[in-house]
Amino acid sequence: MRVMPARRRFVEALVEDTRQVAGHPRSTTAVPVPASSRVKVSRWGAKNRPTVMDVTFAKTAPASPPLARGLLEKALDQVPNPYTESGGGWVFSTNSKTGQLRAEAVPAGDERLHQQCEIAYLRTKFTDWFRITPKQLADGIYDLQVTDWTTRDHPSEGPVPVPAAIQFVFGSHNVSAQDIRDGIERAGEAEYLRESEWVYTWTDGTLEINGVDPDSVEAKRKRSSRWIADLVAGQAKAARTKDSVTSPITGWQEEVHGVPWVPITFTADFGSGAFATGRNQRDVENVLDDALTASAAGLVWAYDWSIGATTVVEARAFPANHIAALRKIELKRLRSVVEQRFGGRRNDVDVEITTWEPNDDEAPIALPSQAQVRFGALDVSKPDTRDAFEQHYDEYGHRDPRPDRHCRVHYSAVRHQQRSSGTRIQGESLWHWRTAVRAARVGTSQCHNRT
């Protein structure tokens, strides 16, 4: 007869202890709320201690959001059960039908106790990594689930379970910027490495994390992607761009052709107003070339820039003997030749190959057929300047290694200005310069190789 009153008092005390975090309503004479309607113990053990109980919490309670459920679990952890003195504890689960939190007493050594500790720790860390405010947490859009487990050897406890796959739901939380996602990933790896390499998959509102072997292709590709991201972000930081930068890898080397974790294509988006001039773009290319060539010998990178709402560069790697690689090397050489003599801090000189000589597939060679030189603000109206360019290009720019070919270079000059009506005045002639002057004094030289 004394058992039932003792158990009833126990439940009433437990309701009072969890009232704040679970949002239990207070019982009044007008609206009585039985304690058993908030905490229902379905199984009792020794010393009148519960072994299984279901706790109902209000939808507006602090512990109602899935990511904040640990507040209620922490309160229930203080409740003694038949295994408390021997090192046991409580494991928790949510009833999908009723929404109640179920607590089940288990003895020491039950792997679910270790799993629960890992989940509780991850909840707090994801809140920190995503910088979730209390107000955002109360919205209830966040949830964390460990979808797969593995084991690792603990120094004192032997094999213990650790997460192998994690799913984190963040809903409409804004993590669209690559630097924000990188920050979350790096913080997680710095504070929660469990002898695995974490691979991340971001989709709308959800982050999937899988632990893989550090020597696997997946792991090495992740590290390669991060290295490219750091390389591109470094250029954006040096230029003090204002927008977030993205640089996803869009293609990997096939295993039959080389190492499968070496990237061969990626797209870098620097945001608006970045690297708008040819000189700035070439500076970026030179840095990328040095780093990429050092990391993967035998590949030559070519770049295709597009300037619109944002500045985007498509980077693609080619084998060193590919015609695209040979043309890239030749273009870079010609640009260096012209910049060496006519470039300057205030003068953006550039070379563009408009047409190439036909290519021999058996013995590919990159020989320009027509090149266009932009002199920027350099005044090329003076005969001495024109002669100096032609002599310099004849000596260093033009070359054809084929012994049976003898080429000469023809020059034509184009200078133009913009009329108020929007039409362009353009004058050009072969072997000499004819100009139409404008304030910016922009000059263009077209060089043709003819056999």
N, C-alpha and C positions, 0 to 999 in steps of 0.2 A: 504493500500500500504506500510505502514511502518512496518507491522508485518513481512513480509517475509525477508527483509534485517536484521531485528533484530535477527530473528531466525537463519539466515545464519551466522551472526557474532558469535552468541552463539555457534553454532556447530564448527566453525573454531577455536574459542578460546578453546573449549573442546578438539579438536584434538591436539592442541598445548600443552595443559596441560598434556595430557596422552601420548605424543609422545614417551617419554623415556621408560616407562614401557610397552607400547603396541607395540612399534617398528613401529610406523607409518612412511612410507617413506615421504620424503619431495617432495613437488610439484615443478617441474621446467617447464620452457617453452617447453623444448623438451619432457618431460614426465609429463604432468599435472596429479595431483592426487586430484580429487574433495574431499572436506572434507566429503561430504555425503556418499562417498564410504567407509569411515573408521568409521564414527559414523552416524547411521541412526536413527533419531527420528521418530517413527511411531505414537506417540500421544503426544499432547501438552495440558497443563493445564493453569490455571490462571497465569497471569503475564508473559506470554510467557515462562513458565517453562516446561521442558519435564516431562512426566509421564511414558513413555515407550521408551526405546532406545536400539539399538543393536550395540555393539562395536566389530569391527574386529581387531584382533591383529596378528602380524607376528609370524611365527613358531619359530623364533629365539629370540623373545622378552623375557625380564626377566620375564614377567607375563604369558608366554606360558605354562610352566609346571603346571599341575593341582594343585600341592601343593603350587605353588607360585602365584596362581590366586588372592590371597588376595592383592598383590601389586596393581593390576588394580582396584579391588573392593574398596580399601582404597582411591584411587585417585577419583573414581566416587562418593564416599560417601560425598565428599566436594561440589558436584554439588547441588545447591538448587532445590527443587521440591515444588509443591503446598502444601505439608504437613510439610515442614521443620519447620516453626514457631510453629506448634502445636505438635511437638515431633515425627513426622513421619520420614521416611527414605527410603532407597533403599533396595530391596531384589534382589538377583542375581541368575541366572541360566544359564546353558550352552546349547545352541541349538545343539542337537545331529547331525543335518543334516549339518548345516553351520559351526559349531564350534565357532560361535560368542558368546560373553557374553551378555546376556540380563539383563537390569536393569529396574525394575518396582517400581514406587513410591507407597508407602502404608502408611496409617495413623498410628498414635500411637496406640498401643494395638494389632497390627497384630502380631500373634505368630511367624510369619516367621522372624521378626526382632530379636527376642530372639534366634531363631534357628541359624540365621546367625552369631550372636555374639559367640555362642558356637562353631560353625564350625571354625570361624576365630581363636579363641583361641586354639582349638585343632590342627589346622594346625601348629601353631608356636610351640606347646608343642611336637608334634610328631617329628618335625624337631630336637628339642633338645634331646628328649629321644633316638632317633635313631642316633644321632650325624651325621646328614646329612650335608655335606659340601656344599657351594655354587656351586662347580663344579658338585657334585653328583646331586644336585637339578636340575641343568640345563639339566640333561639327560632325565628328564621327565618320569621316571619310577615310581614315587611315586604318590599316589592318596589317598584321604581320603573321605569316604562317611559315613554319618549317615543314617543307613538303617531303624531305628525305633526310635520313640520318646515316652517319657512318660512325666509326669508333677510332679513338686514338689512345695511346698508352699514357696514363697519368702517372707521375712519379711515385705517388703513394697509394693510389686507388686502383691501379691497373687499367684495363680497357674501360673507357667511358664514352658515352654517346656524344657526338658533336654534329652540328648541322652540315649536310652535304648539299642541300638545295633550299633556298629561301625565296619566298614571294612576299613582296611588300607593295601594298596598294596605297597610293598617295593621291588618287583622285585628281582634282583640279589644281593641286599644289604646283606652282610654277617652277619647274626645273628644266625648262627647254634649252637654256644656254649650255653649251658644251663645257664651259669652265665650271659651272655649278655642278654638273654631273661628275666631272673629273674630281672636283673637290670632295664630293660624297664618296666616290669610290676609293680615293686615296686615304681619306679619314678612316673608312671602314677597314682597309687593309693595314693601316698603321696600328689600329686598336683591336683588331679582331682577326688575326691570322691564326688559322687552325691547321697548319701543315698542308694546306691546299692552295692552289691558285684560283682566285675568284674570277669568274667570267660573268660579265653583266649584259643583260638584254633589257633595253628600255623600250617600252611601248606606251601607248596612251594611258596614263594613270597607273601603270604597274611596272615594277622593277623585278626581274627574275635574276637570281644570283645562283650560280652553280659552281661547286668546287670541283676542280679537275686536277689531274697530275701536272705538276709544274713543268715536266718535260714533254707534255703533249703539244700537238700542233695548235689546239685551241689556246692554250696558255701562252705559247710563243707569239701567236698572232695578236693576242691582247696586248702583250708587251710591245710588239712592233707598232700597233695602232697608237698606243700611248706615246711612244717615241716620236712618231710623226706629229701627233698633236702638240707635243712640247716644242718640236722644231718650228712648226708653223706659228704657234702662239708666241714664241720668242721673237719672231719677225714682227708680229703685230704689236707686241709690247715695245720693241725698239722704236717703232714708228708712232707709238702712242695713238693707235687707232681707238675710236670711241665705242665701237660695237663689239659684241661677243664674236669670237672666231670659231668656225667649225671646219673640220678636216677629216671627214670619214674616208676610210679605205674602201675603194670600189672594186678592186681586183687584186688577186694574189697570184704569185707564180705557181704554175702547175708542177707537181712533184716530178714529172718526167723530164722537165726542163731545168729543175734546180730545187732550191729549198722552198717548201710550200708555205713558209711563214714570212717570206719576203714580199712586200707589197710591190705591185707594178702599176697601179693607178690609184690616185686619190684626188679629191676635189677640196680645195681650200677656199672658203668664203670669208673674206676679210671685213665684210660690212660695207657701209657706204663711205665714199670719199677716200678710200685707202689706195695707195700705190697707183695713182692715176697717171703718172708720167712714165715714159719708157725707161728712164734712168732708174727710178725707184723699183720698177719691175725687174730690171736686170740685176740690181743689187740683191733682191730677194732670190732670184734664180741662182746667182753665184753662191750664196750661202747654202741653199738647198742642194746644189750640185756637189759642193764640198762634202757635206754631211752624208748625203745619199750614196755617193760614189765610195766613200770610205766604209760604209756599212755593207755594201753589196757590190763587189768588184764585178766587172764584165757587163754592167748595165749603164746606159746613157739615158738621161732624163730629158724629155722635151716638155715645153710648157705652152699652154694656150690660154691667153688672158681674155677676159670679157669684162667691159666696164659698162655697167647699167645702174640699176638701183643699188646694187652692191658690186664690189670688185671680186671676181671669181677667177681662179686659175685651175685649169685641168692639167694635172701632171701625169705623164705616162712614161714608163720605162721601156727601152728597146735594147736588144742585144747589141754589143758594140759594133758588130759587122752589118747591122741592119741599115738600109739606106736612110731611114729616118734618123738614126743615130749619127750617121756620117754627115747628113745635112745639118743637124743641130751643131755638131762640132765645127763645121765650116762656117756657119752663120756666126757662131761665137767668136771665131778667129777674125772674121771680117769686121765685126763690131769693135773688137780690140784694136785692129789696125787703124780704123777711122778715129776712134776715141783717143788713141795715143797722140795723134797729131792735132786734131781739131776739137776734141772735147774740152770741157772745163767745168768749173763748179756752177757757173751760171748758164751753161750752154748744153742743152739736151740733144746730143747728136745720136742718131740711130741709123741702122742699116736694116733694110728689109729685102729679102730675096723674093721677087715677084714670079720668076719662072726659073726652072732648072733644066740643065741639059738632060736629054733622054738617058735613062739608066740601063746599064747592062747587068742583068740579074746574076750572071756568072762572076762578074768582077765589078761589083757596085762601086761607083765613085760619085761623090757629091760635087758637082761643078755648076756654079750659078750661070744661067743664061742671061738673066736680067736682074740687076740690083738697083734698089732705090735708096739714096742716102738723104736723110733729113738733117739739115744743118742747124735747125733751131733758130736762135737769134743771131747766128754768125752772118756777117755781111759777106756774101760771096759775089758781089757785083764787081769787085776789083779783079783785073786780069791776073795779077800776081797770086791772089788767093786761089783762083780757078786752076792756074797752072800748077800751083803747089799741090793741090788735091790730086790732079790727074797724075802727076809724077809720083806722088806718094802711093796712090792706088796701083799704078802700073808696077811699081817696085815691090810692094808688099801684099797688095790685095789680090791681084789676079794670079792664078796659077792653074796649070793643067799638067798633071804628072804623066799623061800619056805621051810617049815619044813621037807618035805619028800625028799629033795635033799641034797646030800653030795658030794661036788666037791673037786677036788684037781687040782692044777695048775702044768702043765708041762712046762718047759722052754727049749728053744733051742736058740742058739746064732748064728748070721750070721755077718761076717765082710768080706768086699770085697774090691778089688782094680780094677782099670781100666787098662787093658793092652794097649800097644801102638797099637795093632791090632784092638782094639775096643771090644774084648771079655771080659767077666767078670769072675773073679775067685771068687767062692763062697764056703765057707765051713760051715757046720752046723751039729749039733748033738743034741741029746736029753739029757737034764739034765746037760750038760757041754758045755763049750765054746771052739770052735776051730777057730782060726783067720788067716786071710791073711792080713798082715799089709800093709797100705798105708800111705802116708804122712798126709792126712787129718784125719786119724784115726777115721772114722765114724763107729759107732756101731749100730746094730739093734738087738732087742730082740723080739722073738715071744712067746707069752704066750697063752697056750691052756687050756681051761676049759674042763674037761672030767668027766662025771658022772661015 
